[in-house]
Amino acid sequence: MTYCVGLKLNAGLVLLSDTRTNAGLDNIACYRKMFFFENPGERVIVIMTAGSLSVTQTTLARLEEAVEDEMADETTSILLAPTMLQVASIIGDSLSRTRREISEMSRDLSQRQASASMIVAGQREGGDMRMFLIYPEGNFIEATEDTPFLQIGEHKYGKPILDRVITPATSLADGQKAVLLSMDSTLRSNLSVGMPLDMAVIEKNACTVSARRRILEGDEEFSRMSHAWSAALRNSFVEIAI
Amino acid sequence: MTYCVGLKLNAGLVLLSDTRTNAGLDNIACYRKMFFFENPGERVIVIMTAGSLSVTQTTLARLEEAVEDEMADETTSILLAPTMLQVASIIGDSLSRTRREISEMSRDLSQRQASASMIVAGQREGGDMRMFLIYPEGNFIEATEDTPFLQIGEHKYGKPILDRVITPATSLADGQKAVLLSMDSTLRSNLSVGMPLDMAVIEKNACTVSARRRILEGDEEFSRMSHAWSAALRNSFVEIAI
């Protein structure tokens, strides 16, 4: 499985993904699940993926091919599309088509349908920051004031902390802390989500990736935070009267 | 959905279930999901249920019928079975048979199979405390030193807190606090789990229910604990350095 989470805060976007891919317990590999499409200053788009690797890789490859195609226009290239909504729409169409094709190919052998979902976040110069969750069918929902975070993959373990601390007014620093703690809970409770992690921060109106960080297994800062959080939870637990 | 959790601690068993049942969002009802079979001092058995209400109700009705049947013997009545293992086996067989029958009945109308799972916990005089998770197929797993808690239903939201604080040495008081906080996280993050709650404590070797409590919506103690936990989480969050 996978865990990816995105926050749309007033101050900017915070995105975090793990990198574990598995086809059964004995076939575990590390694949990046966060992808950047950028024309710095003009637009920045980040895509995070969950689900069947063949679907997500093919979809990404097609999006990249369309971006590099000299004949590309605003209906095919996400670097030319005039709005983030149309970016989400191009990605949704590509995901849906790829998923259908691959399901069709594997229909003879497997009842299980190949499936995948994505989080798409970004901003175009002059437009608003936007963040979408794209479903396997290609349709999508958008993060709003009321729901400033979106998750894909193994989202349940890490939801309680986000429900409690994230509002649109949360700072970018607190946002990073929250997604890392949300990931920490998920890593502890579910083996199919694994290090290293990819984190990206996009400040409002920067239209470029402001900070990007890969957090490796044994990362000191992350370990310290994870231990401090465990200790804090245990202390809070002890202090609460029943 | 449902959330039920059971702890098998050195000091005894702690069990908690919600009561929400739904068939779609507009058909929500309250049904007890915790059932007691007791011959105080000789044996105590608690069953918690998750899944299709028609399957769990019919299974429970059959177990009760077998207990009351004058012809019942140790292979049919869970109050006569010589060990907790055989209690689990009788319940597993009954669940599996009921599930198959109901799936068969509904096959014409629905692709979705009726399904249900159960947690069975208890002790017989002279035997050990034991706790089992019974799968829809009738097979089961048991709580052990390494895994002193079992969950059914919407288990993911409430797992991180249990992973962090529960060991076999946890006291009964701390166990109750932990399952209530685990339930609190689930209630906050998932609408299909709802109050009131049923909690039971069975002290080791008592072979009877030591304490039983129904926690209603607006219960002062539970609300206070829930608020204190939220405040403690938020404070811990603020204090942790990234």
Interface residues (C-beta under 8 A of the other chain):
Chain A: E154 K156 Y157 K159 P160 I161 D163 R164 V165 A173 D174 Q176 K177 A178 L180 L181 S185 R188 S189 E221 M225 A228 W229 S230 A232 L233 R234 N235 S236 F237 E239 I240 A241 I242
Chain B: E154 K156 Y157 K159 P160 I161 D163 R164 V165 A173 D174 Q176 K177 A178 L180 L181 S185 R188 S189 E221 R224 M225 A228 W229 S230 A232 L233 R234 N235 S236 F237 E239 I240 A241 I242
